Amino acid sequence: MPMIPAFQASLTDTEDIVTETQEIGEKTLLQLDAQRGQFAQTRDKARQVQDFTLETRSKITEMSQRRARKRGMLWTIIVTQLVIIFGLCYRSVVDT
């Protein structure tokens, strides 16, 4: 009956391999679960950054439009003043 001890050793080796494989599988599942949590946190942070970026972009656009309106108003005032000045100069030249 020399095959029975060999069979027993093979069975023991197989049980050890199954146990080791199960431990590796459990560790892998735990690591994957931890990574899932990290991915969820990263996703949430990315959404926060995206929201902040959209808000910032809209504020910058608003500031740019306000600046353009102010610049247009200033040019209107400058041109109006120049017209008045040239008109007064012309009138003073014509009247003399």
C-alpha positions in Angstrom: 0.0 0.0 0.0 2.7 2.6 -0.9 0.2 4.6 -2.9 -1.9 5.6 0.1 0.9 7.7 1.7 1.6 9.3 -1.7 -2.1 10.0 -2.1 -2.3 11.4 1.4 0.6 13.7 0.7 -1.0 14.8 -2.6 -4.3 15.4 -0.8 -2.5 17.5 1.9 -0.6 19.5 -0.7 -3.9 20.1 -2.5 -5.6 21.2 0.7 -2.7 23.6 1.4 -2.9 25.0 -2.1 -6.7 25.5 -1.7 -6.2 27.2 1.6 -3.5 29.5 0.2 -5.6 30.3 -2.9 -8.5 31.2 -0.6 -6.4 33.5 1.5 -5.0 35.2 -1.6 -8.5 35.6 -2.9 -9.8 37.1 0.3 -6.8 39.5 0.4 -7.5 40.4 -3.2 -11.1 41.1 -2.4 -10.2 43.3 0.5 -7.8 45.2 -1.6 -10.3 45.7 -4.4 -12.9 46.9 -1.8 -10.4 49.4 -0.5 -9.6 50.5 -4.0 -13.3 50.9 -4.7 -13.5 53.3 -1.8 -10.5 55.2 -3.0 -12.0 55.5 -6.5 -15.3 56.7 -5.1 -13.5 59.4 -3.1 -11.5 60.4 -6.2 -14.6 60.6 -8.2 -16.3 62.8 -5.6 -13.2 65.1 -5.5 -13.2 65.2 -9.3 -16.8 66.2 -9.3 -16.1 68.9 -6.8 -13.2 70.2 -8.9 -15.4 70.2 -12.0 -18.2 72.1 -10.2 -15.6 74.6 -8.9 -14.2 75.0 -12.4 -17.6 75.6 -13.9 -18.4 78.2 -11.3 -15.0 79.9 -11.8 -15.4 79.9 -15.5 -18.9 81.5 -15.3 -17.5 84.2 -12.9 -14.6 84.9 -15.2 -17.0 85.2 -18.2 -19.2 87.6 -16.1 -16.1 89.7 -15.2 -15.0 89.8 -18.8 -18.4 91.0 -20.0 -18.5 93.6 -17.2 -15.1 94.8 -18.2 -16.2 95.1 -21.9 -19.3 97.1 -20.9 -17.2 99.5 -18.8 -14.6 99.8 -21.5 -17.3 100.6 -24.0 -18.8 103.2 -21.7 -15.5 104.8 -21.1 -14.8 105.1 -24.9 -18.3 106.6 -25.3 -17.5 109.2 -22.7 -14.1 109.9 -24.2 -15.5 110.3 -27.7 -18.3 112.5 -26.4 -15.8 114.7 -24.6 -13.6 115.0 -27.7 -16.7 115.9 -29.8 -17.6 118.6 -27.3 -14.0 119.9 -27.2 -13.7 120.1 -31.0 -17.1 121.7 -31.2 -16.1 124.4 -28.7 -12.8 124.9 -30.5 -14.5 125.2 -33.9 -17.1 127.6 -32.4 -14.4 129.8 -30.9 -12.5 129.8 -34.2 -15.6 130.6 -36.3 -16.8 133.3 -33.9 -13.5 135.3 -34.0 
